[in-house]
Amino acid sequence: MAVIIKIQTGDRLKLKKPHPCGGSEFTVLRVGAQVRVVCATCQRDMTVDRIKLEKAIKQILPSGEESNEKGTNKSQ
């Protein structure tokens, strides 16, 4: 049985393949059978089937947590 990944509104998703604009981070606007996301780089709004999106997710950054390329934690 397939496991459903918990995605919430406001989460930032880092995907395996970049968007044509070059960005690979997306913000979740709506969750359901189809997930509505916005590209963080070009602000393109799109709706993607949840199954297709779950296969493309590399990392989920919960809302309120910023991405950090260097891997250091700012809260310490």
Backbone atoms as SQL, in Angstrom:
CREATE TABLE atoms (id INTEGER PRIMARY KEY, chain TEXT, resi INTEGER, resn TEXT, atom TEXT, x REAL, y REAL, z REAL);
INSERT INTO atoms VALUES
  (1, 'A', 1, 'MET', 'N', 0.843, -1.179, 0.000),
  (2, 'A', 1, 'MET', 'CA', 0.000, 0.000, 0.000),
  (3, 'A', 1, 'MET', 'C', 0.881, 1.232, 0.000),
  (4, 'A', 2, 'ALA', 'N', 0.499, 2.232, -0.778),
  (5, 'A', 2, 'ALA', 'CA', 1.280, 3.453, -0.908),
  (6, 'A', 2, 'ALA', 'C', 1.133, 4.331, 0.334),
  (7, 'A', 3, 'VAL', 'N', 2.224, 4.959, 0.706),
  (8, 'A', 3, 'VAL', 'CA', 2.228, 5.857, 1.852),
  (9, 'A', 3, 'VAL', 'C', 1.971, 7.280, 1.356),
  (10, 'A', 4, 'ILE', 'N', 1.047, 7.969, 1.990),
  (11, 'A', 4, 'ILE', 'CA', 0.741, 9.347, 1.613),
  (12, 'A', 4, 'ILE', 'C', 1.673, 10.270, 2.372),
  (13, 'A', 5, 'ILE', 'N', 2.388, 11.115, 1.635),
  (14, 'A', 5, 'ILE', 'CA', 3.299, 12.073, 2.250),
  (15, 'A', 5, 'ILE', 'C', 2.480, 13.219, 2.809),
  (16, 'A', 6, 'LYS', 'N', 2.777, 13.625, 4.034),
  (17, 'A', 6, 'LYS', 'CA', 2.031, 14.721, 4.669),
  (18, 'A', 6, 'LYS', 'C', 2.553, 16.057, 4.151),
  (19, 'A', 7, 'ILE', 'N', 1.706, 16.742, 3.397),
  (20, 'A', 7, 'ILE', 'CA', 2.018, 18.062, 2.857),
  (21, 'A', 7, 'ILE', 'C', 0.961, 19.005, 3.404),
  (22, 'A', 8, 'GLN', 'N', 1.381, 20.164, 3.889),
  (23, 'A', 8, 'GLN', 'CA', 0.451, 21.152, 4.425),
  (24, 'A', 8, 'GLN', 'C', 0.596, 22.467, 3.680),
  (25, 'A', 9, 'THR', 'N', -0.450, 23.259, 3.710),
  (26, 'A', 9, 'THR', 'CA', -0.416, 24.580, 3.109),
  (27, 'A', 9, 'THR', 'C', 0.689, 25.400, 3.766),
  (28, 'A', 10, 'GLY', 'N', 1.492, 26.058, 2.946),
  (29, 'A', 10, 'GLY', 'CA', 2.589, 26.878, 3.457),
  (30, 'A', 10, 'GLY', 'C', 3.934, 26.174, 3.432),
  (31, 'A', 11, 'ASP', 'N', 3.936, 24.840, 3.275),
  (32, 'A', 11, 'ASP', 'CA', 5.202, 24.113, 3.203),
  (33, 'A', 11, 'ASP', 'C', 5.949, 24.501, 1.930),
  (34, 'A', 12, 'ARG', 'N', 7.271, 24.423, 2.002),
  (35, 'A', 12, 'ARG', 'CA', 8.099, 24.651, 0.818),
  (36, 'A', 12, 'ARG', 'C', 8.648, 23.304, 0.382),
  (37, 'A', 13, 'LEU', 'N', 8.500, 23.010, -0.910),
  (38, 'A', 13, 'LEU', 'CA', 8.935, 21.738, -1.461),
  (39, 'A', 13, 'LEU', 'C', 10.147, 21.947, -2.344),
  (40, 'A', 14, 'LYS', 'N', 11.157, 21.136, -2.155),
  (41, 'A', 14, 'LYS', 'CA', 12.317, 21.128, -3.040),
  (42, 'A', 14, 'LYS', 'C', 12.134, 19.898, -3.915),
  (43, 'A', 15, 'LEU', 'N', 12.072, 20.108, -5.242),
  (44, 'A', 15, 'LEU', 'CA', 11.820, 19.011, -6.168),
  (45, 'A', 15, 'LEU', 'C', 13.098, 18.499, -6.812),
  (46, 'A', 16, 'LYS', 'N', 13.041, 17.272, -7.318),
  (47, 'A', 16, 'LYS', 'CA', 14.204, 16.635, -7.935),
  (48, 'A', 16, 'LYS', 'C', 14.637, 17.345, -9.212),
  (49, 'A', 17, 'LYS', 'N', 13.663, 17.732, -10.038),
  (50, 'A', 17, 'LYS', 'CA', 13.977, 18.411, -11.288),
  (51, 'A', 17, 'LYS', 'C', 13.607, 19.887, -11.168),
  (52, 'A', 18, 'PRO', 'N', 14.441, 20.778, -11.686),
  (53, 'A', 18, 'PRO', 'CA', 14.116, 22.211, -11.593),
  (54, 'A', 18, 'PRO', 'C', 12.994, 22.619, -12.557),
  (55, 'A', 19, 'HIS', 'N', 12.334, 23.701, -12.234),
  (56, 'A', 19, 'HIS', 'CA', 11.332, 24.324, -13.081),
  (57, 'A', 19, 'HIS', 'C', 12.070, 24.929, -14.278),
  (58, 'A', 20, 'PRO', 'N', 11.427, 25.136, -15.416),
  (59, 'A', 20, 'PRO', 'CA', 12.116, 25.724, -16.571),
  (60, 'A', 20, 'PRO', 'C', 12.807, 27.068, -16.286),
  (61, 'A', 21, 'CYS', 'N', 12.347, 27.796, -15.259),
  (62, 'A', 21, 'CYS', 'CA', 12.978, 29.076, -14.913),
  (63, 'A', 21, 'CYS', 'C', 14.286, 28.869, -14.157),
  (64, 'A', 22, 'GLY', 'N', 14.539, 27.634, -13.700),
  (65, 'A', 22, 'GLY', 'CA', 15.767, 27.332, -12.970),
  (66, 'A', 22, 'GLY', 'C', 15.560, 27.097, -11.489),
  (67, 'A', 23, 'GLY', 'N', 14.410, 27.468, -10.956),
  (68, 'A', 23, 'GLY', 'CA', 14.129, 27.293, -9.531),
  (69, 'A', 23, 'GLY', 'C', 13.680, 25.873, -9.223),
  (70, 'A', 24, 'SER', 'N', 14.004, 25.392, -8.027),
  (71, 'A', 24, 'SER', 'CA', 13.579, 24.040, -7.657),
  (72, 'A', 24, 'SER', 'C', 12.762, 24.037, -6.366),
  (73, 'A', 25, 'GLU', 'N', 12.405, 25.217, -5.846),
  (74, 'A', 25, 'GLU', 'CA', 11.590, 25.305, -4.631),
  (75, 'A', 25, 'GLU', 'C', 10.209, 25.856, -4.968),
  (76, 'A', 26, 'PHE', 'N', 9.195, 25.230, -4.331),
  (77, 'A', 26, 'PHE', 'CA', 7.816, 25.610, -4.559),
  (78, 'A', 26, 'PHE', 'C', 7.101, 25.743, -3.221),
  (79, 'A', 27, 'THR', 'N', 6.144, 26.667, -3.136),
  (80, 'A', 27, 'THR', 'CA', 5.341, 26.865, -1.939),
  (81, 'A', 27, 'THR', 'C', 3.961, 26.265, -2.182),
  (82, 'A', 28, 'VAL', 'N', 3.457, 25.503, -1.219),
  (83, 'A', 28, 'VAL', 'CA', 2.148, 24.844, -1.342),
  (84, 'A', 28, 'VAL', 'C', 1.045, 25.833, -0.982),
  (85, 'A', 29, 'LEU', 'N', 0.071, 25.989, -1.883),
  (86, 'A', 29, 'LEU', 'CA', -1.071, 26.877, -1.642),
  (87, 'A', 29, 'LEU', 'C', -2.328, 26.108, -1.252),
  (88, 'A', 30, 'ARG', 'N', -2.521, 24.916, -1.852),
  (89, 'A', 30, 'ARG', 'CA', -3.725, 24.124, -1.594),
  (90, 'A', 30, 'ARG', 'C', -3.364, 22.653, -1.678),
  (91, 'A', 31, 'VAL', 'N', -3.960, 21.853, -0.805),
  (92, 'A', 31, 'VAL', 'CA', -3.675, 20.422, -0.759),
  (93, 'A', 31, 'VAL', 'C', -4.956, 19.637, -0.979),
  (94, 'A', 32, 'GLY', 'N', -4.860, 18.573, -1.732),
  (95, 'A', 32, 'GLY', 'CA', -5.995, 17.687, -2.004),
  (96, 'A', 32, 'GLY', 'C', -5.535, 16.620, -2.969),
  (97, 'A', 33, 'ALA', 'N', -6.438, 16.119, -3.809),
  (98, 'A', 33, 'ALA', 'CA', -6.055, 15.148, -4.831),
  (99, 'A', 33, 'ALA', 'C', -5.121, 15.817, -5.836),
  (100, 'A', 34, 'GLN', 'N', -5.311, 17.101, -6.010),
  (101, 'A', 34, 'GLN', 'CA', -4.395, 17.930, -6.783),
  (102, 'A', 34, 'GLN', 'C', -3.830, 18.981, -5.844),
  (103, 'A', 35, 'VAL', 'N', -2.546, 19.264, -5.987),
  (104, 'A', 35, 'VAL', 'CA', -1.869, 20.212, -5.107),
  (105, 'A', 35, 'VAL', 'C', -1.531, 21.458, -5.914),
  (106, 'A', 36, 'ARG', 'N', -1.879, 22.608, -5.367),
  (107, 'A', 36, 'ARG', 'CA', -1.582, 23.879, -6.029),
  (108, 'A', 36, 'ARG', 'C', -0.300, 24.441, -5.433),
  (109, 'A', 37, 'VAL', 'N', 0.697, 24.693, -6.280),
  (110, 'A', 37, 'VAL', 'CA', 1.993, 25.190, -5.834),
  (111, 'A', 37, 'VAL', 'C', 2.386, 26.427, -6.632),
  (112, 'A', 38, 'VAL', 'N', 3.304, 27.222, -6.042),
  (113, 'A', 38, 'VAL', 'CA', 3.832, 28.413, -6.704),
  (114, 'A', 38, 'VAL', 'C', 5.351, 28.303, -6.708),
  (115, 'A', 39, 'CYS', 'N', 5.964, 28.548, -7.855),
  (116, 'A', 39, 'CYS', 'CA', 7.419, 28.529, -7.963),
  (117, 'A', 39, 'CYS', 'C', 7.974, 29.711, -7.171),
  (118, 'A', 40, 'ALA', 'N', 8.969, 29.461, -6.327),
  (119, 'A', 40, 'ALA', 'CA', 9.558, 30.516, -5.494),
  (120, 'A', 40, 'ALA', 'C', 10.395, 31.491, -6.317),
  (121, 'A', 41, 'THR', 'N', 10.854, 31.080, -7.508),
  (122, 'A', 41, 'THR', 'CA', 11.704, 31.930, -8.332),
  (123, 'A', 41, 'THR', 'C', 10.903, 32.851, -9.251),
  (124, 'A', 42, 'CYS', 'N', 9.996, 32.262, -10.050),
  (125, 'A', 42, 'CYS', 'CA', 9.274, 33.061, -11.055),
  (126, 'A', 42, 'CYS', 'C', 7.815, 33.337, -10.695),
  (127, 'A', 43, 'GLN', 'N', 7.348, 32.811, -9.552),
  (128, 'A', 43, 'GLN', 'CA', 5.976, 33.007, -9.068),
  (129, 'A', 43, 'GLN', 'C', 4.909, 32.384, -9.971),
  (130, 'A', 44, 'ARG', 'N', 5.279, 31.393, -10.787),
  (131, 'A', 44, 'ARG', 'CA', 4.306, 30.691, -11.631),
  (132, 'A', 44, 'ARG', 'C', 3.430, 29.821, -10.743),
  (133, 'A', 45, 'ASP', 'N', 2.127, 29.908, -10.946),
  (134, 'A', 45, 'ASP', 'CA', 1.142, 29.168, -10.164),
  (135, 'A', 45, 'ASP', 'C', 0.702, 27.957, -10.986),
  (136, 'A', 46, 'MET', 'N', 0.748, 26.757, -10.385),
  (137, 'A', 46, 'MET', 'CA', 0.343, 25.568, -11.135),
  (138, 'A', 46, 'MET', 'C', -0.338, 24.549, -10.233),
  (139, 'A', 47, 'THR', 'N', -1.135, 23.707, -10.832),
  (140, 'A', 47, 'THR', 'CA', -1.818, 22.634, -10.126),
  (141, 'A', 47, 'THR', 'C', -1.260, 21.314, -10.650),
  (142, 'A', 48, 'VAL', 'N', -0.828, 20.440, -9.719),
  (143, 'A', 48, 'VAL', 'CA', -0.190, 19.180, -10.079),
  (144, 'A', 48, 'VAL', 'C', -0.918, 18.047, -9.363),
  (145, 'A', 49, 'ASP', 'N', -1.086, 16.907, -10.039),
  (146, 'A', 49, 'ASP', 'CA', -1.662, 15.731, -9.384),
  (147, 'A', 49, 'ASP', 'C', -0.787, 15.346, -8.200),
  (148, 'A', 50, 'ARG', 'N', -1.424, 15.000, -7.102),
  (149, 'A', 50, 'ARG', 'CA', -0.690, 14.690, -5.866),
  (150, 'A', 50, 'ARG', 'C', 0.287, 13.530, -6.056),
  (151, 'A', 51, 'ILE', 'N', -0.124, 12.480, -6.756),
  (152, 'A', 51, 'ILE', 'CA', 0.736, 11.315, -6.963),
  (153, 'A', 51, 'ILE', 'C', 1.992, 11.709, -7.734),
  (154, 'A', 52, 'LYS', 'N', 1.831, 12.498, -8.775),
  (155, 'A', 52, 'LYS', 'CA', 2.963, 12.945, -9.581),
  (156, 'A', 52, 'LYS', 'C', 3.896, 13.832, -8.750),
  (157, 'A', 53, 'LEU', 'N', 3.316, 14.712, -7.944),
  (158, 'A', 53, 'LEU', 'CA', 4.111, 15.610, -7.109),
  (159, 'A', 53, 'LEU', 'C', 4.878, 14.843, -6.038),
  (160, 'A', 54, 'GLU', 'N', 4.236, 13.857, -5.398),
  (161, 'A', 54, 'GLU', 'CA', 4.898, 13.075, -4.349),
  (162, 'A', 54, 'GLU', 'C', 6.129, 12.348, -4.883),
  (163, 'A', 55, 'LYS', 'N', 6.075, 11.886, -6.121),
  (164, 'A', 55, 'LYS', 'CA', 7.224, 11.211, -6.726),
  (165, 'A', 55, 'LYS', 'C', 8.362, 12.189, -7.022),
  (166, 'A', 56, 'ALA', 'N', 8.037, 13.472, -7.216),
  (167, 'A', 56, 'ALA', 'CA', 9.034, 14.471, -7.585),
  (168, 'A', 56, 'ALA', 'C', 9.667, 15.184, -6.386),
  (169, 'A', 57, 'ILE', 'N', 9.145, 14.967, -5.180),
  (170, 'A', 57, 'ILE', 'CA', 9.645, 15.677, -4.000),
  (171, 'A', 57, 'ILE', 'C', 10.992, 15.119, -3.561),
  (172, 'A', 58, 'LYS', 'N', 11.942, 16.028, -3.361),
  (173, 'A', 58, 'LYS', 'CA', 13.257, 15.673, -2.834),
  (174, 'A', 58, 'LYS', 'C', 13.311, 15.962, -1.339),
  (175, 'A', 59, 'GLN', 'N', 12.719, 17.101, -0.924),
  (176, 'A', 59, 'GLN', 'CA', 12.759, 17.518, 0.481),
  (177, 'A', 59, 'GLN', 'C', 11.549, 18.399, 0.772),
  (178, 'A', 60, 'ILE', 'N', 11.009, 18.272, 1.986),
  (179, 'A', 60, 'ILE', 'CA', 9.910, 19.132, 2.430),
  (180, 'A', 60, 'ILE', 'C', 10.438, 20.030, 3.533),
  (181, 'A', 61, 'LEU', 'N', 10.308, 21.346, 3.340),
  (182, 'A', 61, 'LEU', 'CA', 10.686, 22.324, 4.353),
  (183, 'A', 61, 'LEU', 'C', 9.394, 22.838, 4.962),
  (184, 'A', 62, 'PRO', 'N', 9.086, 22.497, 6.222),
  (185, 'A', 62, 'PRO', 'CA', 7.839, 22.948, 6.836),
  (186, 'A', 62, 'PRO', 'C', 7.723, 24.474, 6.823),
  (187, 'A', 63, 'SER', 'N', 6.497, 24.971, 6.837),
  (188, 'A', 63, 'SER', 'CA', 6.285, 26.417, 6.843),
  (189, 'A', 63, 'SER', 'C', 6.991, 27.030, 8.043),
  (190, 'A', 64, 'GLY', 'N', 7.663, 28.139, 7.823),
  (191, 'A', 64, 'GLY', 'CA', 8.404, 28.790, 8.891),
  (192, 'A', 64, 'GLY', 'C', 9.875, 28.430, 8.884),
  (193, 'A', 65, 'GLU', 'N', 10.260, 27.383, 8.171),
  (194, 'A', 65, 'GLU', 'CA', 11.666, 26.984, 8.092),
  (195, 'A', 65, 'GLU', 'C', 12.214, 27.434, 6.742),
  (196, 'A', 66, 'GLU', 'N', 13.290, 28.189, 6.747),
  (197, 'A', 66, 'GLU', 'CA', 13.888, 28.687, 5.516),
  (198, 'A', 66, 'GLU', 'C', 14.866, 27.664, 4.962),
  (199, 'A', 67, 'SER', 'N', 15.021, 27.644, 3.632),
  (200, 'A', 67, 'SER', 'CA', 16.015, 26.749, 3.045),
  (201, 'A', 67, 'SER', 'C', 17.390, 27.339, 3.282),
  (202, 'A', 68, 'ASN', 'N', 18.364, 26.462, 3.444),
  (203, 'A', 68, 'ASN', 'CA', 19.713, 26.910, 3.721),
  (204, 'A', 68, 'ASN', 'C', 20.663, 26.035, 2.926),
  (205, 'A', 69, 'GLU', 'N', 21.273, 26.585, 1.895),
  (206, 'A', 69, 'GLU', 'CA', 22.113, 25.829, 0.988),
  (207, 'A', 69, 'GLU', 'C', 23.357, 25.280, 1.666),
  (208, 'A', 70, 'LYS', 'N', 23.924, 25.983, 2.641),
  (209, 'A', 70, 'LYS', 'CA', 25.168, 25.566, 3.276),
  (210, 'A', 70, 'LYS', 'C', 24.961, 24.492, 4.327),
  (211, 'A', 71, 'GLY', 'N', 23.742, 24.284, 4.781),
  (212, 'A', 71, 'GLY', 'CA', 23.443, 23.218, 5.725),
  (213, 'A', 71, 'GLY', 'C', 23.645, 23.628, 7.177),
  (214, 'A', 72, 'THR', 'N', 23.884, 24.903, 7.450),
  (215, 'A', 72, 'THR', 'CA', 24.022, 25.341, 8.827),
  (216, 'A', 72, 'THR', 'C', 22.666, 25.745, 9.360),
  (217, 'A', 73, 'ASN', 'N', 22.489, 25.666, 10.662),
  (218, 'A', 73, 'ASN', 'CA', 21.222, 25.984, 11.287),
  (219, 'A', 73, 'ASN', 'C', 21.313, 27.372, 11.921),
  (220, 'A', 74, 'LYS', 'N', 20.481, 28.304, 11.500),
  (221, 'A', 74, 'LYS', 'CA', 20.521, 29.672, 12.001),
  (222, 'A', 74, 'LYS', 'C', 19.999, 29.790, 13.432),
  (223, 'A', 75, 'SER', 'N', 19.210, 28.820, 13.897),
  (224, 'A', 75, 'SER', 'CA', 18.613, 28.929, 15.223),
  (225, 'A', 75, 'SER', 'C', 19.563, 28.578, 16.367),
  (226, 'A', 76, 'GLN', 'N', 20.749, 28.094, 16.051),
  (227, 'A', 76, 'GLN', 'CA', 21.696, 27.716, 17.110),
  (228, 'A', 76, 'GLN', 'C', 22.501, 28.897, 17.575);
